[in-house]
Amino acid sequence: MEKKSLAGLFFFLIILLAAQEMMVQTEAKTCEKPSKFFSGGCVGSSGNQQCGYLCRRGEGLLGGSCKGLKCVCTYSC
């Protein structure tokens, strides 16, 4: 009985590892572009939050952050 359990467990592990090898993980590529709606300088954490909000809500993109003094939005490309 113990040999059958061990053989079954071994078989299950082989199947599980084979299934993991078959899965292909892809990561969506993200691109950046300047925000259309952000005006003024992108300064401090409040500017960074406003930038992200405008990119998500105003432009319907993934998000945004300050790069230098400009607000840059991220989107799937």
MOPAC internal coordinates of N, CA, C and O (Angstrom, degrees):
PM7 1SCF
backbone

  N    0.0000 0     0.00 0     0.00 0    0    0    0
  C    1.4507 1     0.00 0     0.00 0    1    0    0
  C    1.5254 1   110.29 1     0.00 0    2    1    0
  O    1.2310 1   120.18 1   138.76 1    3    2    1
  N    1.3218 1   117.26 1   -41.24 1    3    2    1
  C    1.4556 1   120.89 1  -177.76 1    5    3    2
  C    1.5287 1   111.48 1   -67.06 1    6    5    3
  O    1.2310 1   119.93 1   144.70 1    7    6    5
  N    1.3399 1   117.74 1   -35.30 1    7    6    5
  C    1.4584 1   121.66 1   178.50 1    9    7    6
  C    1.5265 1   110.97 1   -66.10 1   10    9    7
  O    1.2310 1   120.17 1   142.89 1   11   10    9
  N    1.3477 1   117.27 1   -37.11 1   11   10    9
  C    1.4587 1   121.17 1   178.79 1   13   11   10
  C    1.5254 1   110.64 1   -66.75 1   14   13   11
  O    1.2310 1   120.24 1   139.91 1   15   14   13
  N    1.3220 1   117.14 1   -40.09 1   15   14   13
  C    1.4664 1   121.50 1   179.15 1   17   15   14
  C    1.5209 1   110.57 1   -64.89 1   18   17   15
  O    1.2310 1   121.09 1   136.50 1   19   18   17
  N    1.3192 1   115.53 1   -43.50 1   19   18   17
  C    1.4543 1   120.52 1  -179.86 1   21   19   18
  C    1.5276 1   110.46 1   -66.17 1   22   21   19
  O    1.2310 1   119.91 1   138.99 1   23   22   21
  N    1.3082 1   117.77 1   -41.01 1   23   22   21
  C    1.4614 1   121.92 1   178.23 1   25   23   22
  C    1.5297 1   110.68 1   -65.68 1   26   25   23
  O    1.2310 1   120.25 1   140.09 1   27   26   25
  N    1.3174 1   117.12 1   -39.91 1   27   26   25
  C    1.4649 1   121.47 1   178.53 1   29   27   26
  C    1.5168 1   111.36 1   -65.43 1   30   29   27
  O    1.2310 1   120.40 1   138.51 1   31   30   29
  N    1.3243 1   116.83 1   -41.49 1   31   30   29
  C    1.4528 1   121.24 1   178.33 1   33   31   30
  C    1.5238 1   110.88 1   -65.27 1   34   33   31
  O    1.2310 1   120.35 1   137.49 1   35   34   33
  N    1.3063 1   116.93 1   -42.51 1   35   34   33
  C    1.4522 1   122.10 1   178.31 1   37   35   34
  C    1.5303 1   110.38 1   -61.80 1   38   37   35
  O    1.2310 1   120.02 1   135.78 1   39   38   37
  N    1.3323 1   117.56 1   -44.22 1   39   38   37
  C    1.4544 1   122.27 1   178.44 1   41   39   38
  C    1.5287 1   110.76 1   -61.99 1   42   41   39
  O    1.2310 1   120.51 1   136.87 1   43   42   41
  N    1.3320 1   116.64 1   -43.13 1   43   42   41
  C    1.4583 1   121.67 1   178.78 1   45   43   42
  C    1.5248 1   110.77 1   -61.04 1   46   45   43
  O    1.2310 1   119.92 1   137.13 1   47   46   45
  N    1.3168 1   117.76 1   -42.87 1   47   46   45
  C    1.4670 1   121.15 1   179.73 1   49   47   46
  C    1.5220 1   111.85 1   -64.60 1   50   49   47
  O    1.2310 1   120.30 1   141.20 1   51   50   49
  N    1.3095 1   117.03 1   -38.80 1   51   50   49
  C    1.4644 1   120.62 1   178.07 1   53   51   50
  C    1.5263 1   110.38 1   -63.95 1   54   53   51
  O    1.2310 1   120.54 1   135.50 1   55   54   53
  N    1.3229 1   116.58 1   -44.50 1   55   54   53
  C    1.4655 1   120.87 1   178.91 1   57   55   54
  C    1.5308 1   110.05 1   -62.97 1   58   57   55
  O    1.2310 1   120.33 1   137.48 1   59   58   57
  N    1.3123 1   116.97 1   -42.52 1   59   58   57
  C    1.4602 1   121.46 1   179.93 1   61   59   58
  C    1.5267 1   111.13 1   -62.57 1   62   61   59
  O    1.2310 1   119.93 1   135.20 1   63   62   61
  N    1.3132 1   117.74 1   -44.80 1   63   62   61
  C    1.4585 1   121.26 1   179.28 1   65   63   62
  C    1.5293 1   111.56 1   -66.61 1   66   65   63
  O    1.2310 1   120.16 1   142.66 1   67   66   65
  N    1.3082 1   117.30 1   -37.34 1   67   66   65
  C    1.4632 1   120.75 1   178.08 1   69   67   66
  C    1.5300 1   110.38 1   -65.20 1   70   69   67
  O    1.2310 1   120.38 1   140.53 1   71   70   69
  N    1.3174 1   116.88 1   -39.47 1   71   70   69
  C    1.4568 1   120.92 1   179.08 1   73   71   70
  C    1.5294 1   110.60 1   -65.65 1   74   73   71
  O    1.2310 1   119.92 1   142.79 1   75   74   73
  N    1.3180 1   117.76 1   -37.21 1   75   74   73
  C    1.4567 1   121.42 1   178.25 1   77   75   74
  C    1.5271 1   110.99 1   -64.79 1   78   77   75
  O    1.2310 1   120.38 1   142.47 1   79   78   77
  N    1.3070 1   116.88 1   -37.53 1   79   78   77
  C    1.4581 1   120.95 1   179.51 1   81   79   78
  C    1.5187 1   111.24 1   -67.26 1   82   81   79
  O    1.2310 1   120.06 1   149.37 1   83   82   81
  N    1.3265 1   117.50 1   -30.63 1   83   82   81
  C    1.4502 1   121.33 1  -177.26 1   85   83   82
  C    1.5209 1   112.50 1   -77.14 1   86   85   83
  O    1.2310 1   119.77 1   156.17 1   87   86   85
  N    1.3249 1   118.05 1   -23.83 1   87   86   85
  C    1.4548 1   121.36 1  -178.87 1   89   87   86
  C    1.5215 1   109.87 1   -73.73 1   90   89   87
  O    1.2310 1   121.36 1   -49.27 1   91   90   89
  N    1.3124 1   115.00 1   130.73 1   91   90   89
  C    1.4501 1   120.75 1   178.39 1   93   91   90
  C    1.5180 1   107.38 1  -107.63 1   94   93   91
  O    1.2310 1   121.16 1   -57.60 1   95   94   93
  N    1.3096 1   115.39 1   122.40 1   95   94   93
  C    1.4493 1   119.77 1   179.41 1   97   95   94
  C    1.5259 1   108.62 1   -98.06 1   98   97   95
  O    1.2310 1   121.42 1   -55.94 1   99   98   97
  N    1.3116 1   114.89 1   124.06 1   99   98   97
  C    1.4525 1   119.72 1   177.56 1  101   99   98
  C    1.5162 1   108.48 1  -118.23 1  102  101   99
  O    1.2310 1   121.53 1   -32.41 1  103  102  101
  N    1.2788 1   114.67 1   147.59 1  103  102  101
  C    1.4495 1   120.22 1   179.22 1  105  103  102
  C    1.5158 1   107.32 1  -117.96 1  106  105  103
  O    1.2310 1   121.01 1   -48.20 1  107  106  105
  N    1.3263 1   115.68 1   131.80 1  107  106  105
  C    1.4539 1   119.56 1  -179.28 1  109  107  106
  C    1.5275 1   109.44 1   -66.77 1  110  109  107
  O    1.2310 1   121.39 1   -43.88 1  111  110  109
  N    1.3073 1   114.94 1   136.12 1  111  110  109
  C    1.4518 1   120.15 1   178.99 1  113  111  110
  C    1.5228 1   108.25 1   -80.81 1  114  113  111
  O    1.2310 1   120.41 1   -44.07 1  115  114  113
  N    1.3075 1   116.81 1   135.93 1  115  114  113
  C    1.4541 1   120.78 1   178.62 1  117  115  114
  C    1.5246 1   109.76 1  -111.77 1  118  117  115
  O    1.2310 1   121.71 1   -38.16 1  119  118  117
  N    1.3031 1   114.33 1   141.84 1  119  118  117
  C    1.4580 1   122.13 1   177.76 1  121  119  118
  C    1.5226 1   108.40 1  -119.20 1  122  121  119
  O    1.2310 1   120.99 1   -12.87 1  123  122  121
  N    1.3038 1   115.71 1   167.13 1  123  122  121
  C    1.4631 1   121.44 1  -178.67 1  125  123  122
  C    1.5244 1   110.04 1  -127.25 1  126  125  123
  O    1.2310 1   121.68 1   -31.13 1  127  126  125
  N    1.3385 1   114.38 1   148.87 1  127  126  125
  C    1.4599 1   120.38 1   172.91 1  129  127  126
  C    1.5244 1   108.12 1  -153.15 1  130  129  127
  O    1.2310 1   120.21 1   -26.74 1  131  130  129
  N    1.3253 1   117.20 1   153.26 1  131  130  129
  C    1.4653 1   120.22 1   179.56 1  133  131  130
  C    1.5295 1   111.02 1   -63.88 1  134  133  131
  O    1.2310 1   120.81 1   -33.25 1  135  134  133
  N    1.3093 1   116.06 1   146.75 1  135  134  133
  C    1.4611 1   121.10 1   178.68 1  137  135  134
  C    1.5196 1   110.48 1   -69.03 1  138  137  135
  O    1.2310 1   120.83 1   -38.09 1  139  138  137
  N    1.3386 1   116.02 1   141.91 1  139  138  137
  C    1.4612 1   121.17 1   177.12 1  141  139  138
  C    1.5285 1   111.33 1   -81.12 1  142  141  139
  O    1.2310 1   120.46 1   150.71 1  143  142  141
  N    1.3431 1   116.72 1   -29.29 1  143  142  141
  C    1.4545 1   120.24 1  -169.74 1  145  143  142
  C    1.5245 1   114.71 1  -104.56 1  146  145  143
  O    1.2310 1   119.47 1   164.44 1  147  146  145
  N    1.3115 1   118.62 1   -15.56 1  147  146  145
  C    1.4630 1   120.38 1  -176.97 1  149  147  146
  C    1.5187 1   109.21 1   -75.00 1  150  149  147
  O    1.2310 1   121.20 1   -50.28 1  151  150  149
  N    1.3355 1   115.30 1   129.72 1  151  150  149
  C    1.4683 1   119.38 1   177.74 1  153  151  150
  C    1.5187 1   108.96 1  -125.29 1  154  153  151
  O    1.2310 1   120.95 1   -28.36 1  155  154  153
  N    1.2927 1   115.78 1   151.64 1  155  154  153
  C    1.4566 1   120.56 1  -179.37 1  157  155  154
  C    1.5082 1   110.84 1    90.48 1  158  157  155
  O    1.2310 1   121.33 1     6.88 1  159  158  157
  N    1.3248 1   115.05 1  -173.12 1  159  158  157
  C    1.4574 1   120.19 1   180.00 1  161  159  158
  C    1.5136 1   111.44 1   -86.43 1  162  161  159
  O    1.2310 1   121.10 1   -32.95 1  163  162  161
  N    1.2722 1   115.50 1   147.05 1  163  162  161
  C    1.4638 1   122.41 1   179.66 1  165  163  162
  C    1.5281 1   107.23 1   -95.58 1  166  165  163
  O    1.2310 1   120.72 1   -88.74 1  167  166  165
  N    1.3321 1   116.24 1    91.26 1  167  166  165
  C    1.4604 1   120.97 1  -172.78 1  169  167  166
  C    1.5212 1   110.43 1  -125.36 1  170  169  167
  O    1.2310 1   120.91 1   -46.50 1  171  170  169
  N    1.3295 1   115.86 1   133.50 1  171  170  169
  C    1.4583 1   121.84 1   174.12 1  173  171  170
  C    1.5092 1   114.03 1    73.69 1  174  173  171
  O    1.2310 1   121.40 1     1.78 1  175  174  173
  N    1.3373 1   114.93 1  -178.22 1  175  174  173
  C    1.4663 1   120.12 1  -177.17 1  177  175  174
  C    1.5266 1   111.76 1   -70.66 1  178  177  175
  O    1.2310 1   119.68 1   148.16 1  179  178  177
  N    1.3325 1   118.22 1   -31.84 1  179  178  177
  C    1.4648 1   119.53 1   179.10 1  181  179  178
  C    1.5296 1   110.42 1   -68.35 1  182  181  179
  O    1.2310 1   119.86 1   143.31 1  183  182  181
  N    1.3235 1   117.88 1   -36.69 1  183  182  181
  C    1.4572 1   120.96 1   176.08 1  185  183  182
  C    1.5148 1   110.97 1   -65.60 1  186  185  183
  O    1.2310 1   120.65 1   140.71 1  187  186  185
  N    1.3295 1   116.36 1   -39.29 1  187  186  185
  C    1.4585 1   121.25 1   178.72 1  189  187  186
  C    1.5354 1   110.57 1   -65.51 1  190  189  187
  O    1.2310 1   120.23 1   139.01 1  191  190  189
  N    1.3229 1   117.17 1   -40.99 1  191  190  189
  C    1.4682 1   121.15 1   178.33 1  193  191  190
  C    1.5200 1   110.88 1   -65.98 1  194  193  191
  O    1.2310 1   120.44 1   137.26 1  195  194  193
  N    1.3321 1   116.76 1   -42.74 1  195  194  193
  C    1.4592 1   120.56 1   179.72 1  197  195  194
  C    1.5251 1   110.56 1   -65.26 1  198  197  195
  O    1.2310 1   120.54 1   140.30 1  199  198  197
  N    1.2989 1   116.56 1   -39.70 1  199  198  197
  C    1.4644 1   121.62 1   177.35 1  201  199  198
  C    1.5294 1   110.54 1   -59.47 1  202  201  199
  O    1.2310 1   120.31 1   129.85 1  203  202  201
  N    1.3244 1   117.00 1   -50.15 1  203  202  201
  C    1.4628 1   121.24 1   179.22 1  205  203  202
  C    1.5156 1   112.35 1   -60.52 1  206  205  203
  O    1.2310 1   120.88 1   138.96 1  207  206  205
  N    1.3346 1   115.92 1   -41.04 1  207  206  205
  C    1.4588 1   121.03 1   179.99 1  209  207  206
  C    1.5286 1   111.00 1   -64.07 1  210  209  207
  O    1.2310 1   120.32 1   133.34 1  211  210  209
  N    1.3343 1   116.99 1   -46.66 1  211  210  209
  C    1.4606 1   120.32 1  -178.97 1  213  211  210
  C    1.5309 1   111.61 1   -64.77 1  214  213  211
  O    1.2310 1   120.37 1   142.76 1  215  214  213
  N    1.3140 1   116.89 1   -37.24 1  215  214  213
  C    1.4686 1   119.36 1   178.79 1  217  215  214
  C    1.5245 1   111.00 1   -66.93 1  218  217  215
  O    1.2310 1   120.52 1   137.52 1  219  218  217
  N    1.3452 1   116.62 1   -42.48 1  219  218  217
  C    1.4694 1   120.47 1  -178.81 1  221  219  218
  C    1.5257 1   111.43 1   -72.62 1  222  221  219
  O    1.2310 1   120.54 1   125.11 1  223  222  221
  N    1.3211 1   116.57 1   -54.89 1  223  222  221
  C    1.4704 1   120.94 1  -173.01 1  225  223  222
  C    1.5191 1   112.90 1   -83.34 1  226  225  223
  O    1.2310 1   120.49 1   134.45 1  227  226  225
  N    1.3199 1   116.67 1   -45.55 1  227  226  225
  C    1.4584 1   120.35 1  -175.23 1  229  227  226
  C    1.5184 1   113.29 1   -74.80 1  230  229  227
  O    1.2310 1   120.71 1   140.85 1  231  230  229
  N    1.3380 1   116.24 1   -39.15 1  231  230  229
  C    1.4551 1   119.87 1  -174.64 1  233  231  230
  C    1.5296 1   113.15 1  -109.40 1  234  233  231
  O    1.2310 1   119.96 1   173.39 1  235  234  233
  N    1.3377 1   117.68 1    -6.61 1  235  234  233
  C    1.4642 1   121.41 1   177.22 1  237  235  234
  C    1.5201 1   113.82 1    69.36 1  238  237  235
  O    1.2310 1   120.15 1  -149.83 1  239  238  237
  N    1.3256 1   117.32 1    30.17 1  239  238  237
  C    1.4590 1   121.41 1  -178.65 1  241  239  238
  C    1.5221 1   110.09 1  -103.56 1  242  241  239
  O    1.2310 1   120.31 1     1.90 1  243  242  241
  N    1.3298 1   117.01 1  -178.10 1  243  242  241
  C    1.4728 1   121.23 1  -176.54 1  245  243  242
  C    1.5171 1   113.00 1   -68.29 1  246  245  243
  O    1.2310 1   119.99 1   140.60 1  247  246  245
  N    1.3098 1   117.62 1   -39.40 1  247  246  245
  C    1.4572 1   121.28 1  -177.66 1  249  247  246
  C    1.5075 1   109.77 1   171.83 1  250  249  247
  O    1.2310 1   121.31 1    11.37 1  251  250  249
  N    1.3137 1   115.10 1  -168.63 1  251  250  249
  C    1.4499 1   119.54 1  -179.84 1  253  251  250
  C    1.5067 1   110.74 1  -167.23 1  254  253  251
  O    1.2310 1   121.16 1   -17.15 1  255  254  253
  N    1.3150 1   115.38 1   162.85 1  255  254  253
  C    1.4601 1   121.30 1   177.58 1  257  255  254
  C    1.5169 1   108.98 1  -157.15 1  258  257  255
  O    1.2310 1   121.41 1   -16.09 1  259  258  257
  N    1.3220 1   114.91 1   163.91 1  259  258  257
  C    1.4567 1   121.43 1   179.98 1  261  259  258
  C    1.5196 1   110.02 1   -78.36 1  262  261  259
  O    1.2310 1   121.08 1   -48.46 1  263  262  261
  N    1.3088 1   115.55 1   131.54 1  263  262  261
  C    1.4664 1   123.03 1   173.00 1  265  263  262
  C    1.5180 1   105.13 1  -123.98 1  266  265  263
  O    1.2310 1   121.56 1   -76.60 1  267  266  265
  N    1.3062 1   114.62 1   103.40 1  267  266  265
  C    1.4614 1   118.26 1  -171.97 1  269  267  266
  C    1.5153 1   108.07 1    70.60 1  270  269  267
  O    1.2310 1   119.98 1    53.88 1  271  270  269
  N    1.3184 1   117.65 1  -126.12 1  271  270  269
  C    1.4619 1   121.43 1   177.26 1  273  271  270
  C    1.5225 1   112.63 1  -103.16 1  274  273  271
  O    1.2310 1   120.23 1  -173.97 1  275  274  273
  N    1.3236 1   117.17 1     6.03 1  275  274  273
  C    1.4638 1   121.25 1  -177.42 1  277  275  274
  C    1.5270 1   111.42 1  -108.92 1  278  277  275
  O    1.2310 1   121.36 1   -31.72 1  279  278  277
  N    1.3137 1   115.00 1   148.28 1  279  278  277
  C    1.4603 1   121.54 1   176.28 1  281  279  278
  C    1.5224 1   108.41 1   -90.08 1  282  281  279
  O    1.2310 1   120.68 1   -56.27 1  283  282  281
  N    1.3238 1   116.31 1   123.73 1  283  282  281
  C    1.4563 1   122.26 1  -178.46 1  285  283  282
  C    1.5385 1   108.89 1  -117.70 1  286  285  283
  O    1.2310 1   120.86 1   -54.96 1  287  286  285
  N    1.3329 1   115.95 1   125.04 1  287  286  285
  C    1.4614 1   122.13 1  -179.80 1  289  287  286
  C    1.5183 1   110.58 1   -93.21 1  290  289  287
  O    1.2310 1   120.84 1   -31.50 1  291  290  289
  N    1.3316 1   115.99 1   148.50 1  291  290  289
  C    1.4630 1   121.69 1   176.53 1  293  291  290
  C    1.5345 1   108.77 1  -110.94 1  294  293  291
  O    1.2310 1   121.02 1   -36.04 1  295  294  293
  N    1.3367 1   115.65 1   143.96 1  295  294  293
  C    1.4554 1   121.87 1   179.32 1  297  295  294
  C    1.5218 1   109.66 1  -148.89 1  298  297  295
  O    1.2310 1   120.34 1   -19.93 1  299  298  297
  N    1.3256 1   116.96 1   160.07 1  299  298  297
  C    1.4638 1   121.45 1   176.37 1  301  299  298
  C    1.5126 1   109.41 1   -75.97 1  302  301  299
  O    1.2310 1   121.19 1   -46.62 1  303  302  301
  N    1.3156 1   115.34 1   133.38 1  303  302  301
  C    1.4710 1   118.20 1   179.56 1  305  303  302
  C    1.5204 1   110.76 1  -127.25 1  306  305  303
  O    1.2310 1   120.10 1   180.00 1  307  306  305

